[in-house]
Each structure stands twice: as C-alpha cells, then as structure tokens.
Amino acid sequence: MAKATIVIVEDDAIVGADIQNTLERLGYDAPAIAVSAEEALKRIEEIQPDLVVMDIILQGEMDGIDAAAEIHTRSNIRVVYLTAYMDEERLRRAKAAGPFAYIPKPFEEKELASTIEKALSKTQRES
C-alpha cells in the first residue's frame, strides 16, 4: 500500500518542519510545507494529496479557514486544522468550512497520528 501524501500549511518554519518530521516518522509522505493559503492552494492542486494539515492563522489575504473552504469546494481532500488559537468567531467559520478535525498546538504525536488515520480511513471508505 502506498504511503499517504499530506500537505502541511504552516507559516512558522520551525513548527512546519516539526510537523513534517513527525509525519514522515509516522510513515507518511509530507512533500510540501506551504506558508500561506494561496501557496497551499497551488501546492494542493499540483500534488493532489490525500490530506491537508492546516494552521488556521496564516499570513496573507486568506487564512486557513478560507483555504479549507476553497479546498472543500474544489475537491474531496480532507483538512485537519492544527491551531493554537480558536475564538468563537473562528470556530463558527471553521465549522462552516467542513474540516475533519481540530488538533490544538502544541500537538501530541499520538493525537495527530490517530486523527490522520481516522481522516484517511473515512476518505477510503467514501471513495
């Protein structure tokens, strides 16, 4: 079975590299770290990943919620939010964008692994 491909969207280089290292240690292919929503949409279109791990607060015109909503309209690729901050307005917007799950930062490797497995399993069942 091929390794699942996951695109990371994180504007903090250190956190992005940590997520990438964790995913690769867990056996996933994590070929790209996008630092903005706009870059994420381009990379997702190029790579066609199985899953996206998305920070909510990003630099640029769009935030992670906007990007997740756009991904949801363009494809069946699931989005898992990984965020340090979620106020009520962001939570309302985030729910409307249809993410698979939210993982708080700093993340626990076991929680990340479990959430990703559930998202990928659900995607496979629906295919």
N, C-alpha and C positions, 0 to 999 in steps of 0.2 A: 504494500500500500504506500502511495506517495505521501511525502510529508505535506502537511497543510501549510499554505503560504499565508502569512499575516503581515499586513502593512501597519506600521506604527505612525501615529500622528502625535507629535510631542515637540513643543518649541524649546524645551530645555534640553540641551545637548547631552548633559550628564544623565539625566533621567531617561532620555531616549535610548542612550547606549546601554543603560542598566536593563531597561525593558527588553531590548534586542538580545542582550546576552542571556537574560533569563529565558526568553522564548526559545533561543537556539539550544540552550542547555536542556530544555524540556522536549526537544526533538522537532521543533517547528522550523520552517524556513521563514526568516524575517529579513527580506532583501532590502527594505527601504524604510527610512525614517523621514517623514515629511514634517516640516516645521510650521507650515501654515495650512489652512483649509484649502486654499487654492492649489498649492502644491500637492496636497493629498488627493484631490480630485483627479489631477493629471496622472499621478503615480498609480492610483487605483485603476484608472482606465487602461494604462499601459500594462500593468501586472496582472490584473483580474484576480486579486487574492481571494482566499476562502473566508477571510475575516479581517476586520479592522479594529485595532485598539486605539481609541481616540481620546485625547485630552480635550476637555471642554473649553478651557480658556486658552486661546491661541492669539498670536499677533496677526494683524491684517484686517481686511474688511469683514471677513466671515469668522465666526467662532466654530468650535467643534460641533455644536448643535446644528448650526446652519449646514455644515458639511455633511453631518449624518443624515439630515433631511434630504439633501441632494443625492446622497448615495442611495438612500431608500427609494427615491423616485426613479433612479437610473438602473438599479439592479436589485438582486436578491442577496447581496453581500451583507452579512450581519455586522453590527457595530457594537463593541463593548466600550463603554465610557470608563476611563480611568482618570479620576479627578480628585483634587484636594479641596475643592470648594464648590458647594451646591446650595444656593439660596432658593427660596420658594419660586421665584420667577424663572430661574434657570431650570429648576426641577420640572415646572409646568411645561416649558419649551422643550426640554429634553424628552419628556414622555411623549409629546406630540410627534417627535422625530422618529419614534419607534425603535429605540435601541434594544439590544438583547438584555443588557445588564449594566450595572454601575459597580465599579470597584473603587473604594477610597484609596487615596495616596496617604501615606506610603503603603504600598500594596504588600500583601503576603503572597509568597510564591505559590503556596498551596491553593489559595483562593483564586489567583489568576489562572492556574492550571485547570482547576475544577470548572471555572466559568467558561474558559475557552473550550474545554471538552464538551460541555453541555451545548454551547452555541454551535459547534461543528457537528455534533450528533443530531441536533434539531435540523440543521441545514441538510444533512444527508437524508434524513427521514422525509423531508419535504421535497426532495429532488425527484 
